[in-house]
Each structure stands twice: as structure tokens, then as C-alpha cells.
Amino acid sequence: MTETDVLCGESTSTRDYGESVETRGCTSGMCDPRSRFHRFIVLFFMCFVGFGSYFCYDNPGALQDNFKSDMGITTAQFVQLYSWYSWPNVFLCFVGGFLLDSVFGIRLGTVIFCVFLVIGQIIFALGGFLDAFWLMIVGRFIFGVGGESLSVAQNTYAVSWFKGKELNMVFGLQMSFARVGSTVNFNLLEPLYNWVHQYYQGYTCVGVVLLIAAITCVSSLFCAIVLAVLDYRAEKILNKQSSGSGEVVRFSDVKDFPLSFWLMSGTCLTYYVAIFPFIGLGKVFFERKFDYAPASANAVNSILYIISAVASPAFGLLVDKTGRNIFWVFLSILATLASHGLLAFTFINPYVAMCMMGLAYSMLASALWPMVALVVPEYQLGTAYGLMQAVQNLGLAVITMVAGIIVDQGGYLLLEVFFLAWLCLSLACTILLWLRDSSKNGILNMSIEQRDRWDNARMLQESLERDQLFASAVPATAPRSDFLIRNRYLSRIGAALPLSYDPAVRGLVYRSLR
Amino acid sequence: NNKRWLTGRLGYAVLECLVMARNMYLVTFICVLGIYGLQLVEGTKDDKELVRKLSVEENPGCPVGESFCSNGTLIHIRSDSETDTIHFVWNFFGCPTLLLARTQLGANLSIDWTSFISGTSGSAVFDPPETLYTFGWSLTTIWTFLDEKDEVEMNKVNASGVFGHDTKNFYWAKDDKDSVVSEDLVKFSMIAKDYDGQTFGEEGYIKITVQVHSKEGYGTVLPYLRHNGNSSQVDISLNKIDLNNTMTPKTRIGLGYLLVQQVPNLTGDISVKDKIYVQKTKTLDDENSPGVFEMHSLRTPVFNSYDQSYLEWKPVSYTGIIRDIADSVDVHIYDLEDQSPIQLDDSFLWSFYGNNISTLIAQRANISFGTQGDGFFNATPHISWSYLAGYGPPPSDTVSMLVIMTLAVGLGIPAIIIIIAIIYLFTKKLSTPKDDLLLGR
């Protein structure tokens, strides 16, 4: 499988723990890096690396009213704790993969990002001790630098240690673990705050709680170090070169992206801004409107994450089996519209709305991200996913701030209407995407059998073209751009791409853990 | 051939986009028209409501030069419509009291001042004396209670720590800086700086501000209560007060009201349906008071199918002089207690109703302020609270135009796009045969 890697452009080869390799050192039983047990250990550490990041990301949301009363801040100031987490990731989405490939390498890169995580959270806690809100924002900024890049690192580790069908399961497990981390945060932090409140009060209490939360970041760092050691050891034993994250980000690719891709980015952006800022502000909303105690309000907030932990793998399987991605996206946006509508205009138990939102959110994540791989060629996927995530983070950064201002000036009904407006825009984008796609080849909404048939027909057509080309001396048309030349070349040589370049799996590497 | 095919597709795509843009413009245009139409309709609805004219007199008929005229203030606000007059008689001689009376157009208030000052009943009457409806309430007590265990509510704390201070022992002075008198708005403030001769200190005061409007609108400070032409808004602030040295770091504040209503055809026992009751309603819309989704009110029963009054407020009070959402604490209303036998002493209600208590029902209402963990009154030490009092059904918040407009446009555009898309796909399927994948592309 390693031979064909050379033919695929500048991408570095992925590590392949196949059967026929030279080994040195310990290769028996648990020691063998190829053994199931060893890889299971590695999987465990791989999943735990992200735990600290997701646990601490929603710390502000779980303590919203405590933050506001202890630090004396308004909602508009509070949301900046979320907004400044997203700002560095507008740029880091592009360079994260590059940093991991060329600058630090996967092992050192992961450890460095975890260090950022720990330092960021500690500075965040320090802001609490010193009653300095600006310091808290600095801490969240540094935390953000580490957080998102860490998920790219996690995915890269996964791609290098697992392959084929296993990879699907590993990605699913990582995602579920991340969600469990968020759920634990919401359910643990209020009781923790109440316990610390017996000994400290005011902003010192906030500082102590955040410092205790930093322990999870330290544990992530520990897991990253262990992973680095295991990875280095495996490399030495199996005598392999270091792996890369796979794709290079080229900004010149952007002009080749089809309209479908931009509509997908629009859908992604407009959908996620109606979910994450809502979770950040949800606690006080549930306390005020539905008269929930703080701990119960946190529990309602966490329902979305816990449902996602279970439902995401299930929906991933569903979409894999049935295809028809746009239909699922459309359905999930409708469901999210309905749940926000319930929360805004009725007093029905919020658990109903939040469960529906959790299911809808899982469905969208499973259906939307693989679509990118269907419209963008494989070697541009790095840029595509990087761009989509950058746009998503930009939207989150700006809209979170706006949401905070809306709550202060206009109340929660207006906030919900604001989110409903964004979801309507998302719906419009999806419909336009469907129109655009059905006017081309309709692949995004085909079922799996239809796609296979379409793929076969296309390959047949290309082989016919190839025969035609060899039959005549002069090429039928002059190629237009780099993009088309590359396309022609690849289809002509009929290269069998390695499994990690399989479109179905490829999409998952850069799928965001959000 | 390829070039032509490409330009054909491009042209087609451009056409698609143009059609889409045109449809979106059409949709937006229709929505804007619709909203404009809605506003017109709402505008005409407002015209049907009677617009009132306000006029004010202070201490009416008090002989000039008499010393007791400057010992207190009585403000009589008339709100005239075309068919009747609503009187808001605010009395600050003794307990702050409001008498709300609806009379025929042009009725005047006449007070016999000598008897009024000496506390004789029936010294204040309307001329002509028949009234269509009356309702009175009086702020009789200011409660201070010791909340040792931070239980917040007055009925849960130890009864020995609850002190009531009679408001007739305050001296109320009118704050002329704050007064406004016009046809549309009457506003005045009364400030008390001492209790029973002891002053509160440099910055201590109790301030009551009254605003009477002639038409619908929203308040100017949080929580932006919606008023109409038949209501007056009362803002109460207590700042750094110390009553009889009962203030401790764990003291909370409460207010005690006496509510009196005249019930027609009252015979013998009072039934529950004749009494004033507490109503707590949940509202969806917190646009004007972010985070507050409830409205509390004290409602009188309805007589003659329209006559009724109310006290209405949002259960939020503020612990800062400048009201801010971050400084808000809860307002608690306790169950009303009957007052039997009826005692109207020391208030204007005695001067007005006199011995004519056979048609009266009197109840006491208590309110307290605070939230668990707020640091008690001493934290700031300030409490301000606003409520509406008026005649007729209480005004309620409505969802604003902004919300309706956003939803109409937001849901309208995708709906229109879906319809267009379905039509487009139908026509496409009917007009072009299925392309042969190998040859056409």
C-alpha cells in the first residue's frame, strides 16, 4: 500500500502498521505495537487527551450566574469568555495541520497544545483570584489556541494507529468521549462550586473552582505525554517514518471550490451559531423562565451533549447506510427550529426541546461534514475543511458577542427569535444547496446504491475517454487549469488510492469534533 | 462544443440566481407591506381608546397662610376623558395614601381643612358626592425583619425579629426638582428623611415617585412597565435608612399596604369572590424586562362588568440607585389578610369614607424584597421597586413588532423558496428527458 503514496502529490505518507515490516525490539504480546491490546491502551489515552479540553470549554456556561454575581459582569461581558475562545481558531484551523506535519511533528505538537490548554486554564483561574476579568479573557484565548488544534492532533493520531472500519469506530468513540466530558462538566461544576463556597466566597471561589477544573487539563497533558512515548516507541520498533496529518492547505485551491461547498459552509455557519451560544447562555434562561434550580438548569443544558454522545455514532451509521445527506440536514434544521420555537413560545418542559435539539444536532453533524468530501476532490479536502471550520469559528466568535448584548438589552425571547432567524437562514442555504446540487448531478441527495451506480458509470465513462484519447493523436480539448490537468492525470493512470484516501473515510479525518 | 456547453450552463445558473433574487425581493416587499398594513390597523385601534387630559392641584382649598398647609402635601390629579373623570388623590399627610375614584365628568374634590387636620371623618368629599367607583390603598407600614438564616421570606423568620414602622411617623417633603406638570404627564416625588424626628443620616431617604400618564406607553426605567391612560406608576426607593435602630447586617425590608374597596350591594358576610386576590401570570415576552417572565398583580373583583382596579408589578426590585439587571433581587407577595373590623384611622381613607364602612371591604397586603445570597439590605443598602396602580383591566405586555417581523421574514423566505423549488423541479422533470450520463456530459 505504500507504493502508491508517492504518486499522490506532495502529501506525506501515512503510517501503516501493516504486516510485512521490519521490526526491532519487543514484538511479543502486549509489547507489540501492532497487537490489539496495545492499540486498545493507545485508544484509551487518545480519547482522554481531549477530555480536559471539552470539560473546561463549557466551564463558563455551567457557572454563568455565579460568574455574573461574583465578578460583577453583565451578560455581554460574560459571553466574551466564549467569543475569545473562537477567535484564535479562525486562523489556527488552517495552520494546525501544517504545524503538526512540518513544524512540531505529531508527538511534540500534541504535547505543546496540551501545555497551552493547561496554561490557559490556569490563567483563567488566576483571573478569578485577582478579580481581573481581562486576565480571564487572556486565559480563554490561550486555552482556545490549544483546544481546537488538539482535536486535529487527536484525529491524526487516530488515522495513524487505526485503519479501515476500525477508524470509523475510533472517530465515533472520540466524539462520544468529548461529549461525555462536556456532560460531566455541566453536572459536576455546580455541586463543586457549592462545596467550595463553604470555604471561600466571591471571586476567590470562582478562582478555586476553575483551578480544580484545571486538573483535567493536566490529566490531558499527562495522556499526551504517554501517547508521545508510546508512539515514539512504536516508531522505533516498527522502523517507520513519522506520519503526517495528510493534507497540505493551499489557498490557491479556494478558487476551485464549487458553489455547493460555499452553500455547505453557509449552512454550517448559520446552524452552529444557533446551538453553541445558546448552550453558553442556557443556564440562566432555564433558571428564569422555567424556574429551575441552578443544578437542574445545568442538567437540562447538558442533555444535548449526552444525547449527542449516544446518537452521533448511531446517526453516523444511518447516514452511511442510507445516504441522502441533504434530506437529513434539512430534517435536523427543521427539528432544531421546532425546539427553539418550543423554548421561545411555550412553557412546555424544556427537556422535550433539548432532547429534540440533541438528536437534530447529532444528525446534522453526521450528515453535513461527509458531504464536503463528495463535492471537493480528495487532495483539496484539507483546505476545504480548514476553511469551513474557520468560517464556523468566525461566526461563533461574532454571534456569541451579539447574543450577549441581545440578552442584556432585549431579553431571552428576542434571543430565541434571533436564533430562529439564523436557523431559517440555514434552512434557506440547505434548500439552495439542494437546488444547486439537483441541477448538477444530484449526488448529495442520492442513496448509497445510487451513488455506487453513479460512481461506476463515471469510471466507465472515463475509461472510454481514455481509450478515445489513446486512439487519437491530439487531445480533444485543451485543459483549462491545474485542477483539470491533475484530475485528468489521476483518472488516466487509474491509480488505486490507499485506504486513508477513501472518500468515505477521508471526510472523517477532518470532521470537526463539534 | 465544450465551451458552448459551459456557457450554456453558466447562463442557466445566472438565470437561476436572478429568479431566486427576484423572488426574495418579492417576498420581502410583500412582508414589508404586510407589516405596514398591520401597523396601520393597530394605529386605528389606538384612536378608539379615550385620550385623557390631566390637571393637577396641590392642597386644594387650603387657606393661604395657615401653618398646617405646609406640614404635608395632598395632590389631586384629575384625568378627564370625554365621558368621565378619574381622580388620583395622593395624600402625604401621615400615611402615604392613594384614593382612586371614578366620577362623572367635572366633579371636584372639596376638603374641609380644619376638620381634615383634626382627623374628623368625612372631611373630604366629591362635589357632587356620588361616585361611580372608588378604591383606596395606603402604605401603612414599613417592615424590617432579621433574617438570621437567609430564608428570605418574612413569614419564615422568627416573629420576634419582625418590626413594623408606622408610616405616619415620617415627614414627607415634596421634591420640586423632579416635578413635571403637563396635559400628558404629571410626575412628582415625595421624600422622607426622618422617622419620628430622627433623621436617617446624610444619604438616607425614602422616595416615592408618582407618574400619571394620559395614554399608553412604556415606563422610562427598568422594568419598563406598560401603562395606559387609566394608570399611575409608583416608584419606591429606600436608601440607607435606619428605623429606630433596628437595622442589622442581616435585616431585610418589607412594605405593608391596606387595601380598601367599595363593594356595591354588600350585605352581611363577605364571600371570597368579593375579595381582592393575588394573581401571578407567566409571560412569554421579557423584551422590556430581560430575565423576568412573570407578572404579579393584586386584582379587585369586577363590578358592573367593567369597574375594577389593580396593582401590578414585575417581581423584580433593584439594589442600585441606577437600575441594572445585574443588581436585581426578588419581590415576594404574601397572602392577603382580611382586616376585620375595618380600621381606617390615620389615613386619608378615614377622611373620605368616614363612618360609611358598611359597603367597604378592607384587606392587608405585605411585600418583601430579597433573594437568597444577596447580602441582605445592608449590602448596598438600597432597594427600589415600581408598580402600576389604576382603574380598569391591567395593561399587559404584547409581543413587539420586531419579533413578528423577524419571524415572518425568516420563515417566509424559506417557505417561498421551497414552493418555487418544487414548481421548478416539476417543470424541469416534465420538459427535459433524462440525460444519458455517458453522452451528455
Chai-1 contact restraints between the chains, C-beta under 6 A:
chainA,res_idxA,chainB,res_idxB,connection_type,confidence,min_distance_angstrom,max_distance_angstrom,comment,restraint_id
A,T74,B,A326,contact,1.0,0.0,6.0,A-B,restraint_1
A,R288,B,G291,contact,1.0,0.0,6.0,A-B,restraint_2
A,K289,B,F293,contact,1.0,0.0,6.0,A-B,restraint_3
A,G410,B,E287,contact,1.0,0.0,6.0,A-B,restraint_4
A,G411,B,D286,contact,1.0,0.0,6.0,A-B,restraint_5
A,G411,B,E287,contact,1.0,0.0,6.0,A-B,restraint_6
A,G411,B,P290,contact,1.0,0.0,6.0,A-B,restraint_7
A,Y412,B,D286,contact,1.0,0.0,6.0,A-B,restraint_8
A,L413,B,D285,contact,1.0,0.0,6.0,A-B,restraint_9
A,L413,B,D286,contact,1.0,0.0,6.0,A-B,restraint_10
A,L413,B,E287,contact,1.0,0.0,6.0,A-B,restraint_11
A,L414,B,E287,contact,1.0,0.0,6.0,A-B,restraint_12
A,V417,B,V403,contact,1.0,0.0,6.0,A-B,restraint_13
A,V417,B,T406,contact,1.0,0.0,6.0,A-B,restraint_14
A,A421,B,T406,contact,1.0,0.0,6.0,A-B,restraint_15
A,A421,B,G410,contact,1.0,0.0,6.0,A-B,restraint_16
A,C424,B,G410,contact,1.0,0.0,6.0,A-B,restraint_17
A,C424,B,L411,contact,1.0,0.0,6.0,A-B,restraint_18
A,C424,B,P414,contact,1.0,0.0,6.0,A-B,restraint_19
A,L427,B,P414,contact,1.0,0.0,6.0,A-B,restraint_20
A,A428,B,I413,contact,1.0,0.0,6.0,A-B,restraint_21
A,A428,B,P414,contact,1.0,0.0,6.0,A-B,restraint_22
A,A428,B,I417,contact,1.0,0.0,6.0,A-B,restraint_23
A,I431,B,I417,contact,1.0,0.0,6.0,A-B,restraint_24
A,L435,B,A421,contact,1.0,0.0,6.0,A-B,restraint_25
A,A457,B,L437,contact,1.0,0.0,6.0,A-B,restraint_26
A,Q461,B,L438,contact,1.0,0.0,6.0,A-B,restraint_27
A,T477,B,N2,contact,1.0,0.0,6.0,A-B,restraint_28
